[in-house]
Amino acid sequence: MQWCGSSRVSPSMPPTLSPTPRLLLALLPLTFLSAQAHELTHHLVAAPLCGGFGRLYFWTFTVAPGCYEARPWAVLATAAGPLFTYGLMYVGAGLLWRGGGAAAWGAALLAAQMPLARLVTVATGRGGDEGLVARALLGDASAWRPVIGVAALALMGPPVWALARAAAPGWPRARWTLALLLVPMLWSVLLRPLETRLDGLAPEALLGAGVPWVIAVTDSLVVLALLALWRPLARAVATAERGEGASGTAPGTR
C-alpha cells in the first residue's frame, strides 16, 4: 500500500497527491507534535518576558505567577504560539511545492496545524490564542471578531489553497481538502482524554524549566515513531514518481 501518488509536471505547478490510510495515519504523530511545539513556543517565549518559567502542559501552559498583571507585554507569549503555527503551515506549503517525499510530508505538516480548527475557534469567539491577544490589546474584542476572523483567514488561506490544488485526479478538491483538514481534528479529539490523564501523572516531577518528565518522555517516543515513518513515505513517493505507482496530472487541468 502506498502512502500517496505524486506527479510533478511543471515547475510552476505543485505535485498531485492522493490520500491513503497510511498518509492519514501519519497525521497522528504530526498533529500531536505540532500541538506540543505550539505550547512549547508559548512556554519558551514566556520565560524571558516573565523573568522565569511557568508550567508546560500537553494542551496549555501557565506563566510565572503574577506575570500578566505585572508585565502586560507578556501577551506576546500568547501571540507566539499561533504565529509559530501559521509559520508551519507555510513551511508545509513550501514542502508541498517541492515535490517528491517532501510533498507528502508537506501536506501532512500543513494539515497537522489544524487550520480549520483555528478558523472556527476565532470565528465563533470561543477563545483561542487569537481571541486572547485581541482581548488583551482591545479590551472587549467582540466588535473586532470579524476583523480577527478575516485576518486569520488571510494568513491560512494561501497554504490551504496550495493543499487543495494538490488533489490528484479522481479526488475532488473539496473531498481531499476536507479529509486532510478534518482528520487531524479527529485525532486531536481522540488524544485529548489520554493527554489529560498523562498531565495528572506525577505533576510535580519536573525535568526542569517547568517541563514535566511525562511530557518529555511522551514527546520523545512520538518523535521516534515519526522518524520510523519517514523513510517508508519518502520511498513510496519516489517509487510513484518513477512511474511504478500512482500518477497524476497537473491541478487545474481537470
C-alpha positions in Angstrom: 0.0 0.0 0.0 1.4 3.4 -0.9 1.2 6.5 1.1 0.3 8.6 -1.8 0.7 9.1 -5.6 2.7 12.0 -6.7 3.4 13.6 -10.1 5.2 16.9 -10.9 4.5 18.1 -14.5 5.8 21.7 -14.3 8.0 23.8 -12.0 5.0 26.2 -11.7 2.6 23.5 -10.6 2.6 21.6 -7.3 2.6 17.8 -7.3 -0.6 16.0 -7.2 -1.3 13.7 -4.2 -4.0 11.2 -3.3 -4.6 10.4 0.4 -4.2 6.8 1.6 -4.8 5.3 5.1 -1.1 5.5 5.8 -0.9 9.2 4.9 -3.8 9.9 7.2 -2.3 7.8 9.9 0.9 9.9 9.6 -1.2 12.8 10.7 -1.5 11.3 14.2 2.1 11.8 15.4 2.4 15.1 13.4 -0.8 16.5 15.0 0.4 15.6 18.4 3.9 17.0 18.0 2.6 20.2 16.3 0.3 20.8 19.3 3.3 20.2 21.6 5.5 22.5 19.6 2.8 25.2 19.8 2.6 25.0 23.6 6.4 24.8 23.9 6.7 28.0 21.9 4.3 29.8 24.3 6.3 28.4 27.2 9.8 29.3 26.0 8.8 32.8 24.9 7.0 33.5 28.2 10.1 32.7 30.2 12.2 35.8 29.3 9.1 38.0 29.2 8.1 36.9 32.7 11.5 36.6 34.3 11.1 32.9 34.9 9.5 29.7 33.6 5.8 28.8 34.2 4.5 25.3 33.6 4.0 23.3 30.4 1.1 21.0 29.9 0.1 18.9 26.9 -2.6 21.3 25.8 -1.9 24.5 27.6 0.8 26.5 29.5 0.9 28.7 32.5 3.2 31.7 33.1 5.1 32.6 36.3 2.6 33.8 39.0 1.5 37.4 38.5 3.3 37.9 35.2 0.4 39.0 33.1 -0.7 41.6 35.7 2.8 43.0 36.2 4.0 42.8 32.6 1.3 43.4 30.1 3.8 42.8 27.2 3.8 39.2 28.2 0.8 38.8 25.9 3.5 38.3 23.3 3.9 34.8 24.7 0.3 34.1 23.8 0.8 35.5 20.3 3.9 33.4 19.7 2.0 30.1 19.6 -0.3 30.9 16.7 2.4 32.8 14.8 4.6 29.6 15.1 1.7 27.5 13.9 0.9 29.8 10.9 4.6 29.6 10.1 4.5 25.8 10.0 1.5 26.0 7.6 3.7 27.9 5.2 6.6 25.5 5.7 4.3 22.7 4.8 3.1 24.5 1.7 6.7 25.0 0.7 7.5 21.3 1.1 4.3 20.5 -0.9 5.6 22.5 -3.9 9.0 20.9 -3.8 7.6 17.5 -4.7 8.9 14.0 -4.0 8.8 12.7 -0.5 8.7 16.3 0.8 5.3 16.8 -0.9 3.5 14.2 1.2 5.1 15.4 4.4 4.4 19.0 3.5 0.7 18.2 3.1 0.7 16.3 6.4 2.6 19.1 8.2 0.3 21.7 6.9 -2.8 19.8 7.8 -1.5 18.9 11.3 -1.6 22.6 12.2 -5.4 22.2 12.1 -6.1 25.4 10.2 -9.9 24.7 10.1 -10.0 24.4 13.9 -8.2 27.7 14.3 -10.6 29.5 12.0 -13.7 28.0 13.7 -12.4 29.0 17.1 -11.7 32.6 16.0 -15.0 33.0 14.1 -17.2 31.7 16.9 -15.5 33.8 19.6 -14.8 30.7 21.7 -11.3 31.9 22.7 -8.2 30.6 21.2 -4.9 32.5 21.3 -6.0 35.0 18.7 -9.0 35.9 20.8 -6.9 36.2 24.0 -4.5 38.5 22.3 -7.3 40.6 20.9 -8.9 41.0 24.3 -5.6 42.0 25.9 -5.0 44.7 23.3 -8.5 45.9 22.6 -10.4 45.1 25.8 -13.8 44.0 24.5 -12.8 42.2 21.3 -16.3 41.1 20.3 -16.7 44.0 17.9 -13.4 43.1 16.3 -14.3 39.4 15.8 -15.0 39.8 12.1 -11.7 41.6 11.6 -9.8 38.9 13.6 -11.5 36.2 11.6 -10.6 37.8 8.2 -7.0 38.2 9.4 -6.8 34.6 10.4 -8.4 33.5 7.1 -5.9 35.7 5.2 -3.0 34.0 7.0 -4.1 30.5 6.5 -5.8 30.9 3.1 -2.7 30.6 0.8 -1.4 27.3 2.5 -4.9 25.7 2.4 -5.3 26.7 -1.2 -2.0 25.0 -2.0 -3.3 21.9 -0.2 -6.5 22.0 -2.2 -4.6 22.3 -5.5 -2.6 19.2 -4.8 -5.7 16.9 -5.1 -5.0 14.2 -7.5 -7.3 13.4 -10.5 -10.3 11.4 -9.2 -10.2 13.2 -5.9 -12.5 16.2 -5.9 -10.6 19.1 -4.3 -13.3 19.6 -1.6 -13.2 16.0 -0.5 -9.4 15.9 -0.5 -9.1 19.1 1.4 -11.7 18.3 4.0 -10.1 14.9 4.6 -6.8 16.5 5.4 -8.4 19.3 7.4 -10.8 17.1 9.5 -8.6 14.0 10.2 -6.2 16.0 12.4 -9.1 17.4 14.3 -10.4 13.9 14.9 -7.0 12.8 16.1 -6.9 15.8 18.4 -10.3 14.9 20.0 -9.3 11.3 20.5 -6.0 12.2 22.1 -7.3 14.8 24.5 -8.6 12.4 27.2 -5.3 10.5 27.1 -3.3 13.7 27.4 -5.5 14.9 30.3 -4.7 11.6 32.1 -1.0 12.0 31.4 -1.0 15.5 32.7 -2.2 14.1 36.0 0.7 11.6 36.3 3.3 12.9 38.8 2.5 16.5 38.1 5.3 17.7 40.3 8.0 15.6 38.7 9.7 18.2 36.5 12.6 17.6 34.2 13.5 21.3 34.6 12.4 24.7 33.2 8.8 23.9 34.0 8.7 20.8 31.7 7.3 17.6 33.3 9.1 14.3 32.8 5.9 12.7 31.4 5.8 15.3 28.6 9.5 14.9 27.8 9.2 11.1 27.7 6.0 11.0 25.7 7.2 13.5 23.1 10.5 11.6 22.7 8.5 8.4 22.0 6.3 10.1 19.4 9.4 11.7 17.7 10.8 8.1 17.4 7.6 6.9 15.9 7.6 9.8 13.4 11.2 9.1 12.4 10.2 5.5 11.7 7.6 6.6 9.3 9.8 9.0 7.3 11.7 6.6 5.1 8.6 4.5 4.0 6.8 7.6 3.0 9.7 9.1 1.0 10.3 5.7 -0.6 6.7 5.3 -1.6 6.5 8.7 -3.3 9.8 8.2 -5.1 8.5 5.0 -6.5 5.4 6.7 -7.7 7.4 9.5 -9.4 9.4 6.8 -11.3 6.1 5.7 -12.8 5.9 2.5 -10.8 3.0 3.7 -8.7 0.1 6.1 -8.9 0.3 9.0 -11.2 -1.5 12.3 -11.8 -1.9 15.3 -13.9 -1.5 18.9 -13.2 -4.0 20.5 -10.9 -6.2 22.9 -12.8 -6.3 20.6 -15.9 -9.3 18.7 -14.7 
